[in-house]
Structure formats: structure tokens, C-alpha cells
């Protein structure tokens, strides 16, 4: 099967490595997407175990599309709808891209929906209902270069929603991005890991889940279970393998999150407990300036405010100065990784980044900066 995965901009390289390790073939990266081939076992495995991708679309048809009429007829001829969508099943249509006379995604989605429903009424005298929240099927149409690609989404919602985080801070980082950023640090469980501005704890939770090899999709319901070629024996095998994790026998170094706001610190603790990681991650409610770092080498990670969604940009320089001072005074020999979405602020750290990676945090263009603290 041809599959397209959605991924945060800047994580494409790590994404290629991840899906390849999970069995994908002929993997190619483009901006915010990975294109590859997979068999059904691999597709199930990706939904269960991928940490970086937030959507997998399986291509089921492609056809020429030079306007609304050709789209309407092309959809009806694209697949065996008797096999794929009976009237008692609900569906949703998502659209990306533009084509001739099809420049608005809502209008294009309406054309696809009408095409399917008209065909159903003609064949059965009844039609499927539209369900935007919990459909049985989610069809995705992409328009480009006078061609339409019809796909099915294996999940109803973005895979960044792990389920452990009902409690978030004011500007939460998505779990998929957090997992990718932590993978870029190279943290392997041998050094201490500290987030001095931990918010809801996402960076630390994703790092430990990855180290312990806990599959992020174990508690989800997937739409591919409704597909006509769903193979329950293959699925049960992949599910069993994903659940089979060798319990960690060693002892991890100190993993600490520091959060000034007591309410948010308690939310982080809730998230950690829900993740089952309370024996690995400690949350301390205090100003980071008062935090005592553990002895030995370590990695500092943080996603401080940068005045786009939270924080007063005029007051933030002092926060960055204090953070830089704290690192130089207390973390000599450590590494700092900082996600910065405002280049005006990073200069106040008072250190020169040895490495920088462009990533997108939602719609915000950011840099994942690495400082070697002297």
C-alpha cells in the first residue's frame, strides 16, 4: 500500500528513521510529510508505535481531476463502494490541496460527500450519515497537478493525543513534537534529565516513554478496524507484540521537572501518574533559580514562553537572562536544549548555540537550540 504520514516540519529526518525501523519501505520525505510503502502489518504497527507522526493516510485510488464534474464522477468510479461504505456506516471527508474550480476545501469536501451519497441512494435507496466527530470512516482527498488522490485515515483524530494528558498548561507542546525533539537530543537514559520550566511535563513523559519502549497507541480505537480488509489476526499479533515490553531492570538517573505555578505543577503530576511513570519522573514546585541539580552530567531541556501564545515579550528577556545565569552557575558540563520561537530572546541566554535545528511548533517557526554549558 502507498501511505502518507503527516509530521511536524523539522522532524522529517527523524520520521524517516522511525518509520523505516518499524518496517516501512521506499521512504521519502517532503515538507511535513513522509511517503512510503507498507503492508498491513506494518500499517497496524505504525499506528501503535510511531511517536513522531500524527496521521497515516492509506491511498485507495487516484484519478484525473480537472474540475467539480470530473471530481464527482471520479469519486464514484474510484473504488468498490459496495465493499467500502454501506449506508449504515457514517463517514467524514477531509480535503487538502486545490484544483481547477476547487479552491475551497469545504466546497470540495461537499462535492465528494454528494458524489458518495448520490451513488448510495441510487444503489440502495438509502445513504450514510455524516459524522464529523466519531465517523466509521474518514476519507481524505488531496488535489494536486490536476489529479485527485483518495485515501482513508487509519485514525479518527491526531495521533499526538496519547490519552495521558487531559491536563495541559497554557501553551502545550504536542506530544509528537516533544518526542521528536527529545530524540534529537540523543538522551539515552545514562545522564540526568531536567526540565527547569516543565509545564505539563510533556518533554519528560515522552522521553521516558521512548526509553522504556512503551507504545503510544495501545489505548486507542482505530478506524482501520472498520475497513473491509481489516485482518483481525494480524492486528492481534501486532497488538500483542506492542504490549510485550521487557520491564526495565536498571535504575534511571534523576529525571526532574521544575514548575513555578503550583496548579500547573499538580497537572504535570497528574499526567505523569496517568502515564504510569510516577516512579521515574519527579516534579518540583519552585522557581527554577532555587532548583538543586543532581551531581554528575546531565541534559537540560525546556520550552520557555516566547511571547507568541503566552508571556509578555517585554518581560521575557529577564527570564532568559536568569535561565542562562542558572545554567552557567549550576550546570557546567551539562547540555541545554531550548525550543525558541522568538530569535530576539535567545540572545539573552548569554551563550552561543553549538547546534540549531528549524522546527515548527504548530504555526510558530522555532529553533531547537543546543548549548554546551561551560
N, C-alpha and C positions, 0 to 999 in steps of 0.2 A: 504494500500500500504506500502511496505517496502521502506524507504527513508534513504539516507546517506547525511549528511551535512558536508561540509568542514569548518574548523575553525582554527584560529591561534593556534599554540602549546602554551599551558599555559592558554588558555581561556576555556578549556573543561568543567570545573565545572560550570562556569557562563553560558556556552552554554546549558548545560543540564537544568539548571533552566529556561533559556529563552524559549527554545522550548517547555518545559513542560507547562509553563504559557500560551503559545499560542496554546495548545491543543494536542501536540504530546504525544503518548503513548509508554510504554515499552522502555524508552530512555536509551541507554547505551553509554558510552564514551570510545573511544580508542584514540590513539595519533593522533591529528589533525582532528579527525572525530567524529561525533555523529551518532549512528544508532538508528532508531526508526520506529514506525508505525504511519501513518496519513491517515485521509480520505481526500477527495478532497478539502473540505472547509478549513481544517487545512493547506493543502499544499499551497493554494492560500494565506492564512493569513500569513504564514511564509515568503513567498516571499515579501509580502507587509510590514511586521512589524519587521522581525528579524533585529537586529542591529549588531549581532556578527558573524553570518555565512555568508560566501561569495559564497556558491554554494549549491543547493539542487538537488540530483540525485534520480529519481524515478526508482526503479527496475522494469523492464518489462519481464525479462527472465533470467534463469541461466541454464547452461548445462555443461556436462563434456568436458574438452578440454585438449587433450594430444599432441597437435601439430597443425601445419598450416592446414592440411587437415580437422581435426576434427573441427577446428575453422570455416573454410569456410562452411562446411555443417551445423554446429550447428547454425550459424547466420541465414542461410536461413530457418531453421525449427523453429527458436526461437519464432517468433510472426507472426501474420497475416499481412504480408507486404502490401497486397491489402488495408487493413484498415489503416495502419500506414503511408505508404510513396508512394504516387502516383508519376509518372515520372515528373510531372510539378513542384514538390516541391524540393527544394535544401536541402542538408544536409552536416554535418561535422561529423567526427569521432575523438573522443579523447580517448586515451588509458593510463591506469596505470597498473603497475604490470608486471610480467614476467611469462612465461610458457615454456614448452619444445619446443625448436625450435622457440621460440617467445620472444627473449630477447631484441629486439629493438622496441620501441613504434611506430616509423614511419613505420616499416615493418608490424607490427601487424595491425595498422590502415589501411594500404594498403590492407591487406588480407580481412578485414571487408568490406571496400569500394568495392573491386572487387566482393565479395560474393553478396552484395546487388545489384550492377549494373548488374551482370550476370543474376541474378534472374529476375530483371526488364525487361531486354532485351528479355528473354525467354517468359515472360508473356505478355508483352505489345509491344515489338519491339522498345521500346524507354527507355531512362534512365534519372534519376535525374542528375542534375549538382552538382558539389561540390562547396560550398561557405564557405570559411574559416572565412569570416568577418561577414556576415549577413545571416546565413542559416535559413531555415524554421524549421529545426530540428537539434538538436545536440545530437548525440548518443555517449554514453560513455561505453567503455568496460574495465572491470577490471579483470585481471588474477591473480589467487592465488590458490595454492593447487590443481592444475590440474582441475580447474573449471573456467568457464567464467561467469561473471555477466554483462548482457546488461542492461543499464539504459538510460533514457532520462533526459537531463538537462532542468530545467524549465526556465533558462535564458541564453541568448547568451554570456553574459560577467559577470565577477565577481560582486557580489552584493555590494562590497565595493565602487563601483563607484556610488556615490549618485546623482551626477549631479550638486552639488553646487560648485564643486571645479575644475574648469578648470585651476585655478591659484594655483600653488603649489610652495613650496620652493625647495631647492636643494636636500633634502633627506626627502621627505614627509612620514609621518606615515599613514598607511592605515586606512580608516575610521572605518572599522570593529574592528581593533585592538584598536584604540583610544576609541571607545565606550566601549569595554570590560575593558580596563584599568580604565576608568572613573567609570564604575560600581563597580570595585574592591575598589575604594576609599571610597565608601559609601556616596559620596556627594549627598545631598537630597534637595538642594535649600535653606537651612537655613543659611549656612555660606557663607562668601565671597569666590570667586573662582578666583585665579590669576595664569596666566602662564607667568613667567618672561622672557621666551625665546620662544615665541609663534609660530614663523614661520608663516605658512599659517593659523593658528588658529584652526586646526582640533580638538584638545582635547577639547577646549571650545565649539565649534559648536556641537560636538557630545554630550557633557554633557547637554547642554541646550535643544537640540532636544529631548533627552531622558526624561528630566524633563517635557517638555511640551507635551510629548507623540505624537510627530509628526512622522508619519510612513515614513520610509526612501525610500520605494519603490513606492510611489504614482505616480511618473512621468515616470516610466519605462514601456517599452514594454516587455512582457514575451513570451517566446517560447511556454509555455503550452497553449497559445491561439490557437496554430496550432494543438494541439493533437486531435485525433479523438473523445475522450471522454470529450473534454472541455465543461464544463457546464456554459453557459453564465449567467444563473440566479443566480447560486451560486457565480460566480465571481462578478457580480454586487452587490450582497448583501455584500460580504466581502469588496469590494471597498468602498461601501457606509459607512460601519462601520469604516473602516480605516480612512476615511476622516472626520468622525464625532469626533471632538476633542473639549472638553469643553474649552472655552477660559479661560486663566489664569487670575483670577481677582486680585490676590495679587500682591505684589511687590517683585521681586527677589533682593537679596543682590547684591553688586557690583561684576561684572564679567569682569575681565580686562586681556587683553593680552598685553605684552610689547615686542617690537621688535626693535632692533638696526638699522637694514637695512631698509631704507626708502622705497625701492622698494618692499621688501617682506611685510612690514607693510601695504602698499597700496593693495597688493594682498590679504592679510588677510581681509582687509576691504571689498574688492570686494566679497570674498567668503561669508562673513557674510551677506552682502546685498542680495546676491543671495539666501541665506538660509532664508531670511526674518527675521533675528534675530538682525537687527541693533538697535532695542530698548532695547536689553538685554545685548549685548557684546560691550565693548569699547576697541579699540586698541590704544595704546600709543606708539609713535615712539621716543624712547630714550634708553640709556643704562639702564639695569635693576638696576644698582647701584644707579640711580637717581630716581627710581620709588618710589612714596609715597603710601604705602599700606593703605587701608581703616581701620578705627578703628574697633575693635571688633575681633571676632575669624574668622578664615578662613582656606582655603586649598590652598596650592601652588602645582601646577603640572607642570612638564616640561620634555621635551625630548631633552636634550642638545646634541651637537655633541660629538661623542666618537672616532673620528679618523678612522672610517671604510669607510664611504662614503663621509663625509665632515669633515673638521677640521684637522689641523696639530697636531698630537698626542703630539708632543714636546711642543706645546704652550697651550694645553688644561689644564694641571694641574693648571695654574693660573686662568683660567675661573672657574674651580670647587672650588678653594680656595675662589675666590671672591663671588661665589654663596653661599657658606657656611657662609662666613662672613656676607653677606647681610641678610641671614635668621636669624642668631643669633642676629644681631643688630636690625632688624626691625620686625621680625615675631615671637616673643616669644609667646608661647601658640598656635601657628598655627601648622598644619601638612604639611609636604613636601612629595610629591610623585615624584620620579625621575626615569626615564627609563634609565638604564645604560647598554651599550653593551661593556664596557671595564673595567674589575674589577680593573685594575691598577689606574683608575681615581677616582673611588668613594671614596677612602681613603682621597683624598684632600678636600672633603666636610667638614671634621673635626667633624663629628657627627657619632654616631653609629646607624645604621638602626634598628628599632624595629621589622620590618617585611620585608620579601623579597619573591618575587614570580618569578619563572622562566617563561619567555615568549619568543617567537621568534618574532623579528621584521624583516620580510622577512626571509633571511637566517642567520641573526645575532642572536646568543644566548644572551639574555638580562636578566636583573633583574629589576623588578618593585619594587623599594625600598621605604619604608615608614619611615620617620623620624619624631619623636615628638620633635618639637623645644622647647628647654627650655628657 
